[in-house]
Amino acid sequence: MIELRDVHKSFGPIDVLRGVNLSIPTGSSMVIIGGSGTGKSVTLKCVLGLVTPDRGSITLDGQDVTRGDRDAFLARFGMLFQGGALFDSLPVWQNVAFRLLRGALKRPKDEARAIAIEKLRRVGLKPEVADKFPAELSGGMQKRVSLARAIAAEPEIIFFDEPTTGLDPIMSGVINDLIREIVVEMGATAMTITHDMSSVRAIADNVAMLHDGVIQWSGPVADLDQSGDPYVDQFISGRADGPIEAVR
């Protein structure tokens, strides 16, 4: 579904991506791990076309992501943002139905609201939540609303940016389980970036380790603990000593 070949991206003198190669099969869940500042978010933005690589290619179903109908391209994606990114001034249902109330995916208001309530139900929220505002919800409920928004338009591909940031371990587990269930249920292709190893093990079919601008290791999540790669071993064990230099 998604193919990155020799993708490079620099910002001024800083080389962020130095030749990323990665394949994400249709219907699979790929989780990209790596320390802060290694280029995970830049990789995601390149796939979405928000950042243009300096060289290399990124294709979606064999088509260059930088060409073609931009609206039609973006309509294939759903996105769960790291901080939730809910609109404070809109009630919950309008947040969930945001894409269904405008643009190419526009639906009648009543239909959009009904879809929003159904997606809220899918993530474990009751219909009465629909008319509340984000500030009236807990962090875990806001994350569920964000997940409902990500799936509202039935996307083929869903991106999850640090989906459990700011949540306690129990709520993190709930969100991880929901993400896995929904991705499997929808048959969607998923790409997640995270530091949270519990998310990796709950969500991933395959894992890729991004370090120093390249994919250091990739493989099935079942092989993660026996990767034999010193960078992967240090990262998943959280050791300060190893080839990854800790910022002190």
C-alpha positions in Angstrom: 0.0 0.0 0.0 2.8 2.5 1.0 6.3 2.3 -0.3 9.2 4.6 0.6 12.4 4.3 -1.4 15.6 6.1 -0.5 13.8 9.1 1.0 16.0 12.0 2.1 14.9 15.2 3.9 17.0 17.9 5.3 16.1 21.2 7.1 19.0 23.6 6.5 22.2 21.8 7.7 20.2 19.2 9.6 19.8 15.8 7.7 16.7 14.3 9.2 16.0 11.4 6.8 19.1 9.9 5.2 17.6 7.2 2.9 14.5 5.7 4.4 13.3 2.5 2.8 10.0 1.0 4.1 7.1 -1.0 2.7 3.7 -1.2 4.4 1.5 -4.0 3.0 -2.2 -3.4 2.4 -4.2 -4.2 5.5 -1.3 -4.4 7.8 -0.3 -2.4 10.9 3.2 -0.9 10.8 4.6 0.7 13.9 7.7 2.9 13.6 9.7 3.2 16.8 12.7 5.4 17.6 13.9 8.1 19.9 12.9 11.7 19.8 14.3 13.7 16.9 15.0 10.6 14.8 12.5 11.6 12.0 9.4 9.6 12.7 7.0 12.6 12.4 8.9 13.9 9.3 8.4 10.5 7.7 4.7 10.6 8.4 4.4 14.1 7.0 6.3 13.1 3.9 3.8 10.2 3.3 0.9 12.7 3.7 2.5 15.2 1.4 2.8 17.8 4.0 6.6 17.8 3.6 8.3 17.2 0.2 11.3 14.9 0.3 14.6 16.2 -1.1 15.0 13.0 -3.0 13.6 9.5 -3.2 10.1 8.3 -3.9 6.9 7.7 -1.9 4.1 5.8 -3.5 0.6 4.9 -2.5 -0.8 1.9 -4.5 2.1 2.6 -6.9 1.1 6.2 -7.4 3.5 9.1 -6.5 2.0 10.8 -3.4 3.0 14.3 -4.7 0.9 14.0 -7.9 -2.7 13.7 -8.7 -5.9 15.0 -7.1 -4.9 16.2 -3.6 -8.4 16.1 -2.1 -9.0 12.6 -3.4 -5.6 11.5 -2.0 -6.3 12.9 1.5 -9.8 11.5 1.5 -8.2 8.0 1.8 -6.6 8.9 5.1 -7.7 9.1 8.7 -5.4 10.6 11.4 -5.2 10.4 15.2 -3.0 13.3 16.3 -0.7 13.2 19.3 -2.5 15.8 21.3 -5.9 14.9 20.1 -6.2 18.2 18.2 -9.9 18.6 18.9 -11.6 21.9 18.1 -12.5 23.5 21.4 -15.2 25.7 20.0 -17.1 22.7 18.4 -19.2 20.1 20.2 -18.0 16.6 20.1 -20.2 15.4 17.3 -19.0 18.2 15.0 -15.4 17.3 15.8 -16.1 13.7 14.9 -18.0 14.6 11.7 -15.6 17.4 10.7 -14.7 16.0 7.3 -18.3 14.9 6.7 -19.6 18.5 7.1 -17.4 20.0 4.4 -15.4 19.4 1.2 -15.6 16.3 -1.0 -17.0 14.1 1.7 -19.8 16.4 2.7 -23.0 14.8 3.9 -26.3 16.3 5.1 -26.0 17.6 8.7 -28.4 15.0 10.1 -26.6 12.1 8.4 -23.2 13.4 9.6 -24.5 13.7 13.1 -25.8 10.1 13.0 -22.5 8.8 11.7 -20.7 10.7 14.4 -22.8 9.2 17.2 -22.3 5.7 15.7 -18.5 6.2 15.7 -18.6 7.5 19.3 -20.5 4.3 20.2 -17.8 2.3 18.5 -15.1 3.8 20.7 -17.2 3.2 23.9 -18.8 6.7 24.3 -22.6 7.2 24.9 -24.7 9.4 22.6 -25.1 12.1 25.2 -21.4 12.9 24.8 -22.1 14.2 21.3 -23.3 17.6 22.5 -20.6 18.2 25.0 -17.5 20.2 24.3 -14.0 18.8 24.5 -13.1 20.7 27.7 -15.9 18.9 29.5 -14.2 15.5 28.8 -11.4 13.6 30.5 -8.1 13.0 28.6 -9.1 9.5 27.9 -12.5 10.5 26.6 -10.9 13.1 24.4 -8.6 10.5 22.9 -11.6 8.3 22.1 -13.3 11.2 20.4 -10.1 11.8 18.3 -10.2 8.1 17.4 -13.8 8.3 16.4 -13.0 11.3 14.2 -10.1 9.3 12.6 -12.5 6.6 11.5 -15.6 8.7 10.7 -15.0 8.8 6.9 -14.1 5.0 6.7 -10.5 5.6 5.6 -8.4 3.0 3.9 -5.3 4.2 5.8 -5.1 5.4 9.3 -2.1 7.2 10.9 -1.6 7.2 14.7 0.8 9.7 16.1 1.8 8.7 19.7 -1.8 7.5 20.4 -1.3 7.0 24.1 0.6 10.2 25.0 -0.7 11.7 28.3 -2.8 8.7 29.3 -2.4 6.5 32.4 -1.4 2.8 31.8 -5.0 1.5 32.1 -6.4 4.0 29.6 -3.4 3.4 27.3 -4.3 -0.2 27.3 -8.0 0.6 26.4 -6.9 2.8 23.6 -4.4 0.3 22.2 -7.1 -2.4 22.3 -9.6 -0.1 20.5 -7.1 0.8 17.8 -6.3 -2.9 17.2 -9.9 -3.9 17.0 -10.9 -1.1 14.7 -8.0 -1.5 12.3 -8.8 -5.2 12.0 -12.5 -4.6 11.7 -12.1 -2.0 9.0 -9.4 -3.9 7.2 -7.4 -0.6 7.1 -3.7 -0.1 6.6 -2.3 1.5 9.7 0.9 3.4 10.3 1.8 4.3 13.9 4.7 6.3 15.4 5.2 5.8 19.2 7.7 5.5 22.0 5.3 3.3 24.0 6.3 -0.3 23.8 3.0 -1.5 25.2 1.4 0.2 22.1 3.9 -1.5 19.8 3.0 -5.0 21.1 -0.7 -4.3 21.1 -1.0 -2.6 17.7 1.7 -3.9 15.4 1.9 -6.6 12.8 5.3 -5.2 11.8 7.8 -2.9 13.4 10.5 -0.6 12.0 13.2 1.1 14.0 14.1 4.5 12.7 17.5 5.7 13.9 19.8 8.4 12.6 17.6 9.0 9.5 17.5 5.4 8.3 15.5 2.2 9.0 17.8 0.4 11.4 15.7 -2.8 11.5 12.3 -4.0 10.4 10.4 -7.2 10.8 7.4 -8.9 12.4 6.5 -7.8 15.9 7.0 -11.4 17.0 10.7 -11.1 16.1 11.2 -7.9 18.1 12.7 -9.4 21.2 15.1 -11.6 19.1 16.0 -9.0 16.6 19.7 -9.3 17.2 20.1 -5.6 16.5 21.8 -3.7 19.3 19.9 -0.5 18.6 16.5 -2.3 18.9 17.6 -4.2 22.0 18.6 -1.0 23.7 15.5 0.9 22.8 13.0 -1.8 23.8 14.8 -2.4 27.1 15.2 1.3 27.9 18.9 0.9 28.7 21.0 4.1 28.9 24.1 2.2 27.8 24.3 1.1 24.2 24.9 2.4 20.6 22.0 5.0 21.0 23.5 8.0 22.8 21.3 9.3 25.6 21.1 13.1 25.8 22.4 14.0 29.3 
